[in-house]
Amino acid sequence: MSLPHAPSAAPDTPNTSASPLKQAVFLHTGWRSAGTWVWSRLRELERTAGFYEPLSNVLAELNPTDVAASRPTLTSGHPPLAAPYFDEYRPFLRENARGVAGYDRRFSIDRFTREPDASFPALQAYLRVLCDHTREQGRVPVFKFCRTGGRLSWLKRGFGDAMHVGVLRNPASQFASGWLLRQQWSNAFFVAAPFRVLGLNQMDPLVREAIGVCGVRLPPLPSMPDDAYAAACEQHARTVDSDNAYRAFIALWMLCALRMGEGVDLLVDMDRLGQSRDYAAGLRAGFAAQCGLSPDFTSARDLVEETRRSAARMTGIDGGALRAVHSAALKFLKSQAGVEPAFTEVVRQKMVLANELAEAWR
């Protein structure tokens, strides 16, 4: 795992070192992690093409007339975008038809097995087509994922020519961002997401262990197709108690962190990014060294301070009771082989920060 520290390079300066530049950027993020903002900084560069959520089930129904309307909403918290979210998919859409060419609904559910599942060849082929088309245009593809935390190692092996970047935000801030959307705007998607992913993977031993360690109570749903299960989880999330919602969230957060800790090419620490211009400059240099792109991160907001300011709005949740959950999740991470010690220390610091931030929740 690379930790940024070098001074910033000039924008889009070619790499003249002996090692070849990475030919694509894969951003592995979580929902409400500020990954869209990181992606937007890369997308604005002249030499890039930014593919937003290439595994989202929305792409199964997308048609050309939908693209223009795919823009940030008032409540999304996303930055203003010069082009719609899905603008880069236009060449892969057909008039009078729905769906991005090569996309399959099976791609939308993350998986946590060590070895790729039967759908991975099709997933790899789909992403390879997006990559090849973009490179033929003389641009660098930048993918922003929210559904690859468990499949990170698969993609790293399958796309060794890409730069794999992990985006990490402390769990208290990340959870609060989604919880407040449910609380204030009745948007339960981000509270439902962990239940959906954990439930559809609960037969996997690693996932089952994380569910047990974190004390998650999955909704008592019968076996059903993935789409129906997802809809049932969203309904469950509208009334789920805050303690169980957080336990599900932290179980998924730690499972994704585990895969990230096994080795990404660069880690973007969102809590540090908004507090240190030196850190932002180091990240910029890290991208420049590995893929020849030099995004400007100096406009990052201080997301930690924003969480502190929003504490009074976090109602119905006892933040002090979450310390035990954080401790159990951290022990789970430490018990797994293959996680780099430097990354384990980063996660430990995230748990300390999460304890501090959640303490104000009542």
VENMO-V225298 format. One record per pair of residues at least 12 apart in sequence whose ideal C-beta (glycine too) atoms are under 8 Angstrom apart, sorted by the first residue. I is the first residue (numbers start at 0). J is the second residue. If there is no record, write none. Layout:
i: (I:I)
j: (J:J)
//
This chain:
i: (0:0:0:0:0:0:0:0:0:0:1:1:1:1:1:2:2:2:3:3:3:3:3:3:3:4:4:5:5:5:5:6:6:6:7:7:7:7:7:7:8:8:8:8:8:9:10:10:10:11:11:11:11:11:11:12:12:12:13:14:14:14:16:20:20:20:21:21:21:21:21:21:22:22:22:22:22:22:23:23:23:23:23:23:23:23:23:23:23:24:24:24:24:24:24:24:24:24:24:24:24:25:25:25:25:25:25:25:25:25:26:26:26:26:26:26:26:26:27:27:27:27:27:27:27:27:27:27:27:27:28:28:28:28:29:29:29:29:29:29:29:29:30:30:30:30:30:31:31:31:31:31:31:31:32:32:32:32:32:33:33:33:33:34:34:34:35:35:35:35:36:36:36:37:37:37:37:37:37:38:38:38:39:39:39:40:40:40:41:41:41:41:42:42:43:43:44:44:44:46:46:46:46:47:47:47:47:47:48:48:48:48:48:48:48:49:49:49:50:50:50:50:50:50:50:51:51:51:51:52:52:52:52:52:53:53:53:53:53:53:53:54:54:54:54:54:54:54:55:55:55:56:56:56:57:58:58:58:58:58:59:59:59:59:59:59:60:60:61:61:61:61:61:61:62:62:62:62:62:62:63:63:63:63:65:66:66:66:66:66:66:67:68:69:69:69:69:70:70:71:74:74:74:74:76:87:90:91:91:91:100:101:101:101:101:101:102:103:103:103:103:104:104:105:105:105:106:106:106:106:106:107:107:108:108:108:108:108:108:109:109:109:109:109:109:109:109:110:110:110:110:111:111:111:111:111:111:111:111:112:112:113:114:115:115:115:119:119:119:123:123:126:126:126:127:129:130:130:139:139:139:148:148:148:148:148:148:149:149:149:149:150:151:151:151:151:151:151:151:152:152:152:155:155:162:162:162:162:162:163:163:163:164:164:164:164:164:165:165:165:165:165:166:166:167:167:167:167:167:167:167:167:168:168:168:169:169:169:169:169:169:170:170:170:170:170:170:170:171:171:171:171:171:171:171:171:172:172:172:172:172:172:172:173:173:174:174:174:174:175:175:175:175:175:176:177:177:177:177:178:178:178:178:178:179:179:179:181:181:182:182:182:182:183:185:187:187:187:188:188:190:190:190:190:191:191:191:191:191:192:193:193:193:193:193:194:194:194:194:194:194:194:195:195:195:195:196:197:197:197:197:197:197:197:198:198:198:198:198:199:199:201:205:206:208:209:209:209:209:209:209:210:212:212:212:212:212:213:213:213:213:213:213:213:213:213:214:214:214:215:215:215:215:216:216:217:218:218:218:218:220:220:241:241:241:242:242:242:245:245:245:246:249:249:249:250:252:253:253:253:253:253:256:256:256:257:257:257:259:260:260:260:260:260:260:260:261:261:261:262:264:265:265:265:265:266:266:267:268:269:269:270:270:270:270:272:272:273:273:273:273:273:273:274:274:276:279:279:279:280:282:282:283:283:303:303:306:307:307:310:310:310:311:313:313:313:314:316:316:317:317:318:318:318:318:318:318:319:319:319:321:321:321:322:325:325:325:326:328:329:329:329:332)
j: (165:260:262:263:264:265:266:339:341:342:264:265:266:285:289:266:281:341:265:278:281:282:283:284:285:281:284:281:284:285:288:280:281:284:280:281:283:284:287:293:283:284:287:288:293:293:44:293:295:44:45:46:291:292:293:287:291:293:291:287:288:291:288:289:290:291:160:161:162:264:289:290:130:134:139:160:161:290:130:133:139:140:141:142:158:160:161:162:290:41:47:139:140:141:142:161:162:164:286:290:292:142:144:147:154:158:161:162:163:164:38:41:141:142:143:144:164:166:144:147:148:151:154:163:164:165:166:255:259:263:143:144:145:166:145:148:166:168:173:251:252:255:145:173:177:189:192:76:168:173:174:176:177:189:166:167:168:173:269:166:168:269:302:143:145:166:51:77:78:143:77:78:299:143:164:166:267:269:296:51:141:143:77:78:80:294:295:296:141:286:292:294:80:141:81:294:292:293:294:137:138:139:292:138:139:140:141:292:87:133:136:138:139:140:141:87:141:143:87:88:129:140:141:142:143:84:85:87:143:84:143:144:145:146:102:106:125:126:129:142:144:106:107:122:144:145:146:147:107:145:146:104:107:226:85:85:88:98:99:102:97:98:99:102:103:104:97:98:85:88:92:97:98:99:92:94:95:96:97:98:89:92:93:94:85:83:85:86:88:89:92:83:83:83:84:85:86:83:84:84:180:183:184:186:176:133:132:128:129:132:128:121:124:125:128:129:125:118:121:122:125:225:226:118:121:225:118:121:122:125:146:146:225:146:195:196:199:200:225:146:147:148:149:150:196:200:255:149:150:200:203:149:150:200:203:205:206:254:258:149:203:152:153:150:153:157:150:153:157:157:158:142:154:158:158:142:158:161:290:291:292:251:254:255:256:258:259:200:254:255:258:258:163:165:255:258:259:261:263:258:261:262:262:263:264:265:286:289:290:263:264:265:263:264:265:266:267:259:263:265:266:267:267:269:256:259:266:267:268:269:345:349:269:270:302:270:303:349:352:353:356:248:249:252:325:349:350:353:306:318:321:352:353:354:356:357:270:302:303:305:306:353:356:248:252:244:245:248:249:306:309:313:356:360:189:189:190:192:248:190:241:244:313:316:309:312:313:236:237:312:313:314:315:312:237:233:236:237:233:236:236:239:244:248:229:232:233:235:236:251:244:247:248:250:251:217:218:232:235:236:239:247:228:229:232:233:251:209:210:215:217:247:250:251:217:218:220:228:232:225:228:217:254:254:331:250:251:253:254:328:331:250:250:327:328:330:331:246:247:249:250:253:324:327:328:331:246:324:327:243:246:247:250:243:246:247:231:232:235:239:232:235:315:316:317:316:317:320:316:321:324:324:324:325:328:328:328:328:329:331:332:346:332:342:346:332:335:338:342:332:337:338:339:342:343:346:337:338:339:339:289:282:285:286:289:342:345:282:345:299:302:302:303:349:352:296:299:299:300:301:302:303:304:301:303:297:296:297:299:297:294:296:295:296:352:356:356:356:359:356:359:360:359:359:360:361:361:360:361:360:361:356:357:358:359:360:361:357:358:360:353:354:357:354:350:353:354:350:350:346:347:350:346)
//
